[in-house]
């Protein structure tokens, strides 16, 4: 029976790039295109080996990420998707996404992918300012991005997402406003707006803690400006960094945030199935050799406990505007919501959270400090687990009020003055 309980998403990792961006610490490499044929054979073998497991599910989302899948070439992408369709039950209305960079998009590539059944593009635009694109190490200009969008429309793609970045070196609020304006003019169905993170080991890390970087207040201002501008043009925020026209949310990415199952293929790809989370070897050559020799391709795996699932429900759910529900939490995980509810009501008083029809979610202002807020909530959950364990093992009676509503780690530095 085709129902939501036996649906699954598929992620296929393409780790190849024409060049490495100055901010990128993803599992991707440039200058190793000679490995593409071997990697393709390894991916195809990996998919074939998983046929028995795939038979248990209906595939309703497929996502080709990277790296730069458009750099990998249409022929290989189509071959992978065709093989997946032979080995798995891919629904005819499945969302099938591929990531692309404007410099590697062409009319033949887009036409071939559309004909094969790909129906969604995630285009890495990042900025409308060509100087900033060069600073980021991007290979394209904004004019190329505009051309790529036009080619996508001509090929018949009507589900287009643009990736944008704010908080760039020397970027002003006006620069960011101009990028948003020009991106909105392209009429995408979806926009992802990410704050630049300077990762150690990347070329842009040299900008860390320098006057060239917008400070926290400036980045917060850019974020809130984006939320408001996109709202005015009909884009609904549904996750911290993601906005879409009604019904055009990324169905695949929603699986991650709603703790739904997905299977990954390729070097460094992650999977979540049942209570097991695991990933494969990150190194491209090690992955190829392990698959071709029948060796071990597993890199890491973790059994998710019921408490761990409850934590993920809170942590991932609070990244979304849909948020979390006390009824869902209690029904699914059998934990008390009392202290968490108390904390969220305090957040509501400060304008950081809102309760709509029994579901708690953060406001845009709350999303800005969501790492702190979610950390506090997970600490409260841990306190609840400790309280339950003391009760189960009858070490000592625990009375209401004995345990602070707010975590000890926050009692002297609380974001709530006087608490």
N, C-alpha and C positions, 0 to 999 in steps of 0.2 A: 504493500500500500504506500502511495506517495504522500507522506505527511511530513510536517515540520520536524518530527522527532528523528527521522532517518535521513535528513538532508545534511550535506557536508559541503564545505568549501575546499577548493584546491589552490595551492600556491606553488608556482614554479619559478625558481630563482635563476636569473640570467646574470652572472657576475661580471660580464664584460662591458668595458667602456672605451670610448675613443680616447679619452683622457680623464684624469682624476681631478675633480673639483677641489678647490682650496679648502673647503670646509668639511669634506666628506670623510667619514670614518666607517662607512657601510662596508659590507663584505663584497667588494668589487675591485677589479683590477683593470689597468690599462696596459697596452703593449703586449698582450698575450693572446691575440686573436688566433694564433696558430693552434691553440688548444681547442678552438670552437668545434671542429669535427669530432674530436675525441669526447668532448663534453656532451655533445649532442647524442652520441651513441650511449654514453653512460646514463643520460636522462631517460632515453627511450627504454633502456634495459630496466631502469629503476621503476618506471611506470608499469612495464609489463610484469615485473615481479610482484607488484602490489595488486594485481587483478583480483585475487580472492578477497582481500580486505575491501577493495573498492566495490565489489559486488553487493555489499550489504547496504549501500547508500545510494541516494539520488544526489547528483552533483548540481547545485543551483548557483554556484559562483566559481569562476576560475580567474586567477589573477597572475599575470606574468610580470614579475617585478625584478628590480636589479639594484645596481648595474643599469644598463640601458638596453632593454629588449629590442628597441627599434634598431640599434646598432648590430644586433645579432642576426638580423635579416628575416624577411618574410617567409622564405622557404623553410627555414628551420622552425620558426614559430608555428607555421601551419602544420608541419609534420608532427610536432609535439601535440598540438591540439587534436589532430586527426587520430593519433595514437590513443590519446586519452578518451576520445569518443568511442573508440573500438573496445577499450578495456574497462570503461566505466559507464554508468547510466547518467549521461549528461543531459539535463532537461533542455528542451528546445527553447525555452525562454530564459535560460541561465544568463546571468550577467557575466560577460567575458571581457576582462580588462587587460590592456597592456600599457606599460609605461613607455614614454617616448621623450626624446629631446628634440627640439625644433631643428637642429642641424642634421639629424639622421632620419627625418621624415621626408618621404617622397610620394608622389601620386601612385606609382606602381606598388609600393609597399602597402599603402593604405587600401588600395583597391583589392589586393590579394587577401589581406586580413579580413576585410569586410565580407568578401565572398566566402571565406572559410567559416564565418560565424562570429568573429570578434565584433563586439558592439559597444565598447566603451574605451576611451583613451584618457590616460592621465598624463598631461603634458607638463614637463618641467620648465616653467617660464621664469619664475623667481623674481624678476624685476623688469620694469619698463625702461630703466636707465642703463644704457649700454656701458657706461664707465663702471657702474657697480657690477654689472655682469662680468666684466673683465677682472675686477677685483675678486669676485667669487670663483674665478677660473672657469667660467662657463664659455662654451665654444660658439654660442649663438648670439645674435642681436635680437632686439625686440621685433624688428621688421621680419626676421625669420620666423619668430613665434606667430606673428600675424599671418604670415604665409602658410605656416603649418596648420593653423586653425581653418583657413580658407580651403586648403586641400582636404582636410578631414571632412568638412561639410560637403564638398563636391563628391567625395567618395561615399557619402551616405551616412556618416556617423552623426547621430543626434544626441549622444550622451558623452559630453566632453567635460573633463575636470582640468583645472589649471592649478599648479602649485606656485605659491608666492612666498617670499620671505621678507620679514621686517627685522629691524634691529641690526642693519648692516653697517659696516664701517662708514662713518661720516654721513649716514643717512639722516635726513631731517623728516619731520612730520609731513612737510610739503612734498618731499620726494615719495614718501609712502602713499600719500593721497593721490599723486599722479599715477603711480603704478596701479592702484586700485581702480582709478577712473578708466584707465586704458584697458585693464583686464575685463572690467564689467562691460565695456563697449564691445568686446568680442562675444558677448552673450553665451558664456559657458553655462552648463547645467549645474556645475559644482565647482567650488573653490576651496582649496586648502591653504591656510595662512599660518606659516610657522615662524616663530621667533628663532633667529640664528643662535645656535649653540656652538661655542668655541671649544672644540674637542682637542685635548692634548695629542700632539703628534701630527696635527694637520698644519699646513702652511699658515692659515689664518689665526692660529693660536697665538702668534706673535702680537696680535692686536689686543689680547686679553689684558684688562686693567690699564688700558691706555685711553687718552682723551678722544681717540678716534671713534670709540664705541659709544652709542647712545646709552645713557644710564638707565637704571631700572624704571624710573619715573617716565622717561621718554618712551621706553619700550611699552610700558603699560598704556600710555596715551595712544600709541600707534595701534595697539590691540583693541582698545575700546572704540577707537575711531573706526576700525575695520568692522567691528560688530554692528555699529550703528549704520554705517554706510551700506553695508550689504543688506541689512534689514530693510532699508528704504527701497532697495531695488529688488526685493522679493526673495532674497536668499535667507533661509532659515538656519540659524545655528543649531546643529544637532550633536556636536561634540566640541571639545575645547578649541580645536583648530580647524574644524570642518563646517562648511556651509553649503546648502544646496537649495535649488528650487524644489517645490513640493513634489515628493515622490522620487527625487533623484539622489537620495543619499547613496553612499557606497555600500551596497549590500554585503560585499565581501568584508570590508573593514568593520562593519557592524558585528560580524561574527566574532571578531576579536574582543570587542567591547562588551558583548553580551554573553561571553563564555560559551559560544557554540563551537561544535567540532570542526576542525580543518586538518587537512593533510598537506605537508610540504614535500617538494621534490627539488633536489639540487643541493649544491654546496652551501652549507650553513642554514638550510631551510628548517623551519620549526613546524611542529605538528602538535595538535591537542586532541586527544581521542580518549573518551571515557574519563578515567582518572589519571591518565598518563600524558605528560608533556615531554617532548624530546626534540633533539636537533641532530643534524648530520655534520660530518666533517666540514670545516670551513674552507680549508685549503683546496683549491680547484684540482690540482694534480693528485693530491691524496684521495679526494673523492672519486676521481676518474679511475685511479688504480684499484681502489677498494671495490668499486662496482664491477669492474672488468675481471677482477680475480676472484670474485665471490667472497671478498673479505668483509670485515666489520666497517660499516659506514656510519654507525651511530657514534656521536660525539658526547652528548649529555642526555640524561633522562631523569625525570623526577615523578614520583608518585604523589599526586595531589590529594591531601587528606581532606576530610569533610570540613575541618576548620580552615584549611587553605582555600577551598572552594568558596567558603563564606567570605574570606578576606578578599578574594578576587572579585566576588560579586560587588562588594563595597567599593574597592579601589577602581575597577574598570567602569562600573555603573555610574560612579560619580564623575567620570570624565564626560558623560553624555548629558544632554538636556532631558532625556527621558528619566534619568536618575535612578533612584532606588525606592523600594516600597517596604514599609515595615511588615505588611502582611506577607509579601513574598519572602522576606528574610526569615521571618519566624516559621513559615510553613516549610520552606526548603531546608533550613539549616538548624532549626530548633534552638536558636540562641535568643537571649533577651535583647530587645532593641531599646530598653529603657534609657541607658546612659547615652547611647548614640542619638536617640531622639532628643534628649535634653540638650546635648551639644548642638545639634542642628537647629533647635529653636533659638539658641543663643546666636548662632550664625545668622538666622533670619532677622533677629533684632538689629544686626549690624549691616543688613543688606547683602549678605554673602550667600544666602540660600533662600529657597522658596519652596513651599509645599503646595502642589497643585493636584487636586483629586487624589490625595493620599500618597503622592510620590514626591520625594525630596530630590531637589537638584540644585546646583550652584547657579548663581547669577553670573553675568560676565565679570563682575568685580570679584566674585568668589572664585571663579576660574583662575584669576590672576594669582591667587595665593592657594590654589588647590593642593599643591604638594604639602604645604603645612597643614591644611585642614584635613586632608585624607590621612596624613601621618598621625594626627591626633585621634582620628576616628578608629584607625587600626590599633592604636595603643589602648583605647577604651575597649575594643573587642578582645584584646589580649587579657585585659583585666577581668573581663567577663569569663573567659576560659579558665583563668586561674581561680576565680571564685567558684566555678562549677567543679573544678578538680578538688578544691578543699572540701567542698560539700560531699562529693562522691566518696572521698577517702576519709571523711569524718575526722579530719585533723582538729578542727575547731569550728564552732558555729560562726556564721558570718551574718551580721545584721545589716539591713539597709542603712546606708550612710557611713558604714565603716570604710568603704572604698571611695576615694574621691571621684567625682564626676569627671574631673580633668586629669590627664596623665601627670605623673610626678615630674616627668621631663619638661612639662610645660608650666608647672605651678609657679615657678619663679620668673618665667619669661612668657607668660600667657599673652596671647593676642587679645584676650579679654581683660582689660584693666580691672584690678580689684578682685579677680577670681583666684 
